[in-house]
Amino acid sequence: MQLLALSFLPAIISAAGIGSRLIGSKDANAVLSTGESRGFSGFIEEFRPSDLQRECVEEQCDYEEWLERAENDHVGIRKDAKLVTGPTASVRFTDYYMTCWDKVTMMNLDEPGLIDFRKECIQTFLRETFPHLFMPEETEEPTVAPQYDY
């Protein structure tokens, strides 16, 4: 019975027009080499180098995604994250980053080239959770306003 069904398979494929949807290897390689393809972009993205801007600024990431990305730049960050208490690093991620990201996007403050505060959300989480690793850049000494006699 199965042999009989298999013998009709080429005729069924031909009738359904599936053969017309196949592309050559050259075209397939061109699609795959761009790193993007319709319907498989999530699968293809797994093979792209991680990028904080793409993964946690342009899109909202979860704590585990951020942690995996941070390990590329900061050796021992997972260990440091486990040492964070009261609240834990994952709770702080939700409190600082995710809440901030939601509010920024809700208020339309996420327009690249115009006004975009999404990066500040991840920066706030980092400063509050790992102050010894992510200190803000040092700024110049504040200048003292001149004193005037009126």
ZIRA-V157891 format. One record per residue. SS is DSSP state (2 for helix, 1 for strand, 0 for the rest). PSI is psi in degrees with one decimal (NA if undefined). Layout:
BEGIN
SS&PSI + SS&PSI
END
This chain:
BEGIN
0&-44.8 + 2&-37.6 + 2&-39.4 + 2&-41.6 + 2&-40.4 + 2&-30.2 + 2&-23.6 + 0&-7.1 + 2&-47.5 + 2&-38.2 + 2&-38.4 + 2&-44.3 + 2&-44.3 + 2&-43.7 + 2&-34.3 + 2&-13.7 + 0&16.8 + 2&-35.8 + 2&-29.4 + 2&-14.1 + 2&-7.7 + 0&146.0 + 0&161.3 + 0&166.0 + 2&-33.3 + 2&-45.5 + 2&-39.0 + 2&-43.9 + 2&-35.5 + 2&-41.7 + 2&-45.5 + 2&-32.5 + 2&-21.2 + 0&-16.1 + 0&-1.7 + 0&145.8 + 0&147.0 + 0&132.1 + 0&-21.3 + 0&12.2 + 2&-35.1 + 2&-38.3 + 2&-46.5 + 2&-37.1 + 2&-25.9 + 0&-23.1 + 0&-6.0 + 0&148.1 + 0&142.0 + 0&147.6 + 0&119.2 + 2&-41.1 + 2&-47.3 + 2&-41.0 + 2&-32.3 + 2&-1.2 + 2&-55.4 + 2&-31.8 + 0&155.6 + 0&129.5 + 0&166.4 + 0&176.0 + 2&-44.4 + 2&-39.4 + 2&-44.3 + 2&-44.4 + 2&-43.3 + 2&-41.3 + 2&-41.8 + 2&-30.1 + 2&-24.0 + 2&-31.3 + 2&-25.8 + 0&100.9 + 0&131.3 + 0&8.4 + 2&-34.3 + 2&-41.5 + 2&-43.9 + 2&-39.0 + 2&-35.8 + 2&-24.4 + 2&-13.8 + 0&127.4 + 0&163.9 + 0&65.6 + 0&171.2 + 0&165.9 + 2&-38.8 + 2&-36.3 + 2&-42.0 + 2&-35.9 + 2&-45.1 + 2&-46.4 + 2&-44.3 + 2&-61.2 + 2&-56.8 + 2&-41.5 + 2&-44.8 + 2&-47.1 + 2&-43.9 + 2&-44.9 + 2&-41.5 + 2&-45.5 + 2&-35.1 + 2&-34.1 + 0&10.6 + 0&37.3 + 0&37.5 + 1&41.2 + 1&101.3 + 0&138.0 + 0&-20.1 + 0&-77.6 + 1&121.5 + 1&106.7 + 0&6.1 + 2&-37.4 + 2&-31.9 + 2&-26.7 + 2&-47.3 + 2&-36.2 + 2&-40.2 + 2&-45.7 + 2&-45.7 + 2&-45.4 + 2&-40.3 + 2&-28.9 + 2&-37.0 + 0&63.7 + 0&-29.3 + 0&-19.7 + 0&-33.0 + 0&58.7 + 0&140.0 + 0&154.1 + 0&141.6 + 0&139.3 + 0&164.7 + 0&158.5 + 0&137.9 + 0&138.8 + 0&144.5 + 0&132.1 + 0&139.0 + 0&145.1 + 0&129.6 + 0&141.5 + 0&120.4 + 0&NA
END
